[in-house]
Amino acid sequence: MTETNETPARSALVTGAGSGIGRATALAFAATGARVIASDIDPARLESLNDELGEGHVTVAGDITDPATIEKLGLAAGGRVDILANVAGIMDRFLPVGEMDDALWQKVFDVNVTAPMRLMRAVLPGMVDAGEGAIVNVASAAALHGGRAGAAYTASKHALIGLTRNTAVFYGPQGIRANVIAPGPVATGIEGGMASHLAAQRMGPLLKSMLPPPTTPDVLAEQIVWLASETATNINGAVLSSDGGWAAI
Ligand SMILES: NC(=O)c1ccc[n+]([C@@H]2O[C@H](COP(=O)([O-])OP(=O)(O)OC[C@H]3O[C@@H](n4cnc5c(N)ncnc54)[C@H](O)[C@@H]3O)[C@@H](O)[C@H]2O)c1
């Protein structure tokens, strides 16, 4: 057996990899030479991603809110994940709290908060053993403001920031960085319609007057890859807005 000094490829687990920001992120990590573990609820989307990724990567279809999917991802990762990008997320039809239904509230929190927490919990032991690891959680401009989405999405993305900062504090000394990226509008397949008269009346004009033009998923993907890279080494517990200046308004 020939010994080489080559370091093994880093493995990057990307959720929501079937579409939009997640898909672009999976491809961007693959372009850096990382071994990608791509997950999505939609098998057909993953199949198309797989064709583009080529060999050496893994796709795992399943609902990220199902603990069995998280088990499968751990196995696919061979027990070791260097980078976790929690990208999968869903919106909430812009429902204000007075029109909230419990099932939607729960679903949004399951996908946007509980699943990222469970994935972080699953990969942290390996990262702690390795003495390094990077987590990038995709929140939203709605994580920083009250006027960007409905009540469930807004609250869930605020919660994702708290979860990420807390993780940065607990695990930073063990070499793990956990950061948030907070995108403004991005041209993706996300279901972002308004199903509320109050939302259309109150939020509609606000958004119309301030909404920046959408950027592309590739722009977000490059920034997620950068946050996970050694170049971003001193950045931990940060919230990076990528919104064309929207957060400044
Ligand atoms: N598009 C935007 O304008 C925008 C703005 C701010 C934040 N974001 C955030 O960016 C992230 C990615 O969104 P996007 O715009 O690329 O959306 P998208 O809908 O294009 O892609 C999301 C992917 O996640 C998958 N997914 C959804 N629920 C899942 C589940 N339960 N289990 C596994 N996979 C699941 C979907 O199948 C889809 O392929 C989300 O967290 C979203 O909240 C998006």
The ligand as an SDF file (V2000), in Angstrom:
LIG
                    3D

 44 48  0  0  0  0  0  0  0  0999 V2000
  -35.5500   32.1590   -1.5460 N   0  0  0  0  0  0  0  0  0  0  0  0
  -35.5240   33.2030   -0.7320 C   0  0  0  0  0  0  0  0  0  0  0  0
  -35.8780   34.3280   -1.1240 O   0  0  0  0  0  0  0  0  0  0  0  0
  -35.0380   33.0370    0.6940 C   0  0  0  0  0  0  0  0  0  0  0  0
  -34.8600   34.1790    1.4660 C   0  0  0  0  0  0  0  0  0  0  0  0
  -34.4250   34.0620    2.7750 C   0  0  0  0  0  0  0  0  0  0  0  0
  -34.1590   32.8110    3.2830 C   0  0  0  0  0  0  0  0  0  0  0  0
  -34.3370   31.7110    2.5260 N   0  0  0  0  0  0  0  0  0  0  0  0
  -34.0430   30.4180    3.1400 C   0  0  0  0  0  0  0  0  0  0  0  0
  -33.1550   29.7020    2.3040 O   0  0  0  0  0  0  0  0  0  0  0  0
  -33.3330   28.3040    2.5210 C   0  0  0  0  0  0  0  0  0  0  0  0
  -33.4480   27.6200    1.1790 C   0  0  0  0  0  0  0  0  0  0  0  0
  -34.6040   28.0890    0.5220 O   0  0  0  0  0  0  0  0  0  0  0  0
  -34.7730   28.1440   -1.0590 P   0  0  0  0  0  0  0  0  0  0  0  0
  -35.2880   29.4820   -1.3610 O   0  0  0  0  0  0  0  0  0  0  0  0
  -33.5810   27.6270   -1.7290 O   0  0  0  0  0  0  0  0  0  0  0  0
  -36.0190   27.1410   -1.1820 O   0  0  0  0  0  0  0  0  0  0  0  0
  -36.3780   25.9950   -2.2030 P   0  0  0  0  0  0  0  0  0  0  0  0
  -37.8070   25.6890   -1.9260 O   0  0  0  0  0  0  0  0  0  0  0  0
  -35.9690   26.3290   -3.5870 O   0  0  0  0  0  0  0  0  0  0  0  0
  -35.4660   24.7770   -1.6960 O   0  0  0  0  0  0  0  0  0  0  0  0
  -35.6850   24.1860   -0.4480 C   0  0  0  0  0  0  0  0  0  0  0  0
  -35.4950   22.6810   -0.5620 C   0  0  0  0  0  0  0  0  0  0  0  0
  -35.7250   22.1290    0.7350 O   0  0  0  0  0  0  0  0  0  0  0  0
  -36.4420   20.9290    0.5710 C   0  0  0  0  0  0  0  0  0  0  0  0
  -37.2170   20.6420    1.7630 N   0  0  0  0  0  0  0  0  0  0  0  0
  -38.2980   21.3190    2.2310 C   0  0  0  0  0  0  0  0  0  0  0  0
  -38.7970   20.7090    3.3060 N   0  0  0  0  0  0  0  0  0  0  0  0
  -38.0230   19.6300    3.5370 C   0  0  0  0  0  0  0  0  0  0  0  0
  -38.0420   18.6010    4.5020 C   0  0  0  0  0  0  0  0  0  0  0  0
  -38.9910   18.5390    5.4410 N   0  0  0  0  0  0  0  0  0  0  0  0
  -37.0830   17.6530    4.4430 N   0  0  0  0  0  0  0  0  0  0  0  0
  -36.1210   17.6890    3.4890 C   0  0  0  0  0  0  0  0  0  0  0  0
  -36.0700   18.6280    2.5370 N   0  0  0  0  0  0  0  0  0  0  0  0
  -37.0070   19.5840    2.5580 C   0  0  0  0  0  0  0  0  0  0  0  0
  -37.3530   21.1720   -0.6220 C   0  0  0  0  0  0  0  0  0  0  0  0
  -37.7620   19.9470   -1.2310 O   0  0  0  0  0  0  0  0  0  0  0  0
  -36.4740   22.0150   -1.5360 C   0  0  0  0  0  0  0  0  0  0  0  0
  -35.7920   21.2170   -2.4930 O   0  0  0  0  0  0  0  0  0  0  0  0
  -34.5690   28.1680    3.4170 C   0  0  0  0  0  0  0  0  0  0  0  0
  -34.1550   27.9240    4.7370 O   0  0  0  0  0  0  0  0  0  0  0  0
  -35.2490   29.5070    3.3010 C   0  0  0  0  0  0  0  0  0  0  0  0
  -35.9990   29.8250    4.4490 O   0  0  0  0  0  0  0  0  0  0  0  0
  -34.7730   31.7870    1.2360 C   0  0  0  0  0  0  0  0  0  0  0  0
  1  2  1  0
  2  3  2  0
  2  4  1  0
  4  5  1  0
  4 44  2  0
  5  6  2  0
  6  7  1  0
  7  8  2  0
  8  9  1  0
  8 44  1  0
  9 10  1  0
  9 42  1  0
 10 11  1  0
 11 12  1  0
 11 40  1  0
 12 13  1  0
 13 14  1  0
 14 15  2  0
 14 16  1  0
 14 17  1  0
 17 18  1  0
 18 19  2  0
 18 20  1  0
 18 21  1  0
 21 22  1  0
 22 23  1  0
 23 24  1  0
 23 38  1  0
 24 25  1  0
 25 26  1  0
 25 36  1  0
 26 27  1  0
 26 35  1  0
 27 28  2  0
 28 29  1  0
 29 30  1  0
 29 35  2  0
 30 31  1  0
 30 32  2  0
 32 33  1  0
 33 34  2  0
 34 35  1  0
 36 37  1  0
 36 38  1  0
 38 39  1  0
 40 41  1  0
 40 42  1  0
 42 43  1  0
M  CHG  2   8   1  16  -1
M  END
$$$$
